Structures are given as C-alpha cells and as structure tokens.
Amino acid sequence: MSKKISDLVYKLVEPLVLENNIELVDVEFVKEGANYYLRLFIDREGGVRLSDCEKISEQVSELLDEVDPIPHAYFLEVSSPGIERTLKREKDFIRYQGHLVNVSTYVPIDGKKRWQGKLGIYNQSVLKLILEDQTELNIPWEKVSQVKLEVHI
C-alpha cells in the first residue's frame, strides 16, 4: 500500500512542483511507530532553500487536502534528497552518468552484494557500472536493490 500511495502522490504533485521550477525527486509514504509520514524530496539547479521547502509544503498540503488520497492521518515533510541521494528513476541514472555510486544487489554478483563504481551509459536492461580498474560490470536491473551517490569530501 505504501508504494501505491507514494506513486499516486507523485503523479498528483509533480505538475505543481514543476510549476515552481523545482524537480520532484522522490515520494515516500512510511509508517514509523504509530505515525505515518509522507516525505517529498525536491531539488533544483543550485540546490533547494528552506523557502522552497516551505512553499512546496504549503501548496502540496492544500492540494492533498482537496483530493484526499491518503486514508490515514500523516505528517507531511518536504526536504532536499541530500548529497548521498538514492537514485531511482531513469532520469536520475541519466543525470548522474559518470558519477561515483554505491550499488547494493539482492543476490551476489561475482560473489559480492555491494559494489562501488561510476555510472555508465544508461541502459534499460542493465545497470552499467565502471569499476576502479576500468572494467565494466553489467548488473540486471531486477537484481539491483539500491543505488546511492557516493560523495567524497
């Protein structure tokens, strides 16, 4: 049910967020303890400001009050995805091609479930990862559990 609600909210609010020249990166609907949380992650060129989060929160809150797609009481949170963001959508993999990422898989690939490398050219059937020794590892998407940007400071 959480994924269904997240997907529905994404479709509802993405046009509103785009009107503000902001990208809707992800939507999560989770239960933590006794409470439900609807989390929107937004981004824009140059990064998001607190005022962006406040504005989007107010606009989304009004829209969701009208449409009422969630059958539970929940807390709405709007924030940046952070510098070590999770990549989920096709546009993320295209945008961050050549960037260093950490990849987790559901099953071992060549004996390992965790990999680090640079994102290769986007492909619909496999995640292309350029390893440190410049070899290319192709991981079928159905075996990929998570891809996160790696940031060295």
Secondary structure in CASP SS format (residue, H / E / C, confidence):
PFRMAT SS
TARGET T0000
AUTHOR 0000-0000-0000
METHOD secondary structure of the structure
MODEL  1
M C 1.00
S H 1.00
K H 1.00
K H 1.00
I H 1.00
S H 1.00
D H 1.00
L H 1.00
V H 1.00
Y H 1.00
K H 1.00
L H 1.00
V H 1.00
E H 1.00
P H 1.00
L H 1.00
V H 1.00
L H 1.00
E H 1.00
N C 1.00
N C 1.00
I C 1.00
E E 1.00
L E 1.00
V E 1.00
D E 1.00
V E 1.00
E E 1.00
F E 1.00
V E 1.00
K E 1.00
E E 1.00
G C 1.00
A C 1.00
N E 1.00
Y E 1.00
Y E 1.00
L E 1.00
R E 1.00
L E 1.00
F E 1.00
I E 1.00
D E 1.00
R C 1.00
E C 1.00
G C 1.00
G C 1.00
V C 1.00
R C 1.00
L H 1.00
S H 1.00
D H 1.00
C H 1.00
E H 1.00
K H 1.00
I H 1.00
S H 1.00
E H 1.00
Q H 1.00
V H 1.00
S H 1.00
E H 1.00
L H 1.00
L H 1.00
D H 1.00
E H 1.00
V H 1.00
D C 1.00
P C 1.00
I C 1.00
P C 1.00
H C 1.00
A C 1.00
Y C 1.00
F E 1.00
L E 1.00
E E 1.00
V E 1.00
S E 1.00
S C 1.00
P C 1.00
G C 1.00
I C 1.00
E C 1.00
R C 1.00
T E 1.00
L C 1.00
K C 1.00
R C 1.00
E H 1.00
K H 1.00
D H 1.00
F H 1.00
I H 1.00
R H 1.00
Y C 1.00
Q C 1.00
G C 1.00
H C 1.00
L E 1.00
V E 1.00
N E 1.00
V E 1.00
S E 1.00
T E 1.00
Y E 1.00
V E 1.00
P E 1.00
I E 1.00
D C 1.00
G C 1.00
K E 1.00
K E 1.00
R E 1.00
W E 1.00
Q E 1.00
G E 1.00
K E 1.00
L E 1.00
G C 1.00
I C 1.00
Y C 1.00
N C 1.00
Q C 1.00
S C 1.00
V E 1.00
L E 1.00
K E 1.00
L E 1.00
I E 1.00
L C 1.00
E C 1.00
D C 1.00
Q C 1.00
T C 1.00
E E 1.00
L E 1.00
N E 1.00
I E 1.00
P E 1.00
W H 1.00
E H 1.00
K H 1.00
V E 1.00
S E 1.00
Q E 1.00
V E 1.00
K E 1.00
L E 1.00
E C 1.00
V C 1.00
H C 1.00
I C 1.00
END
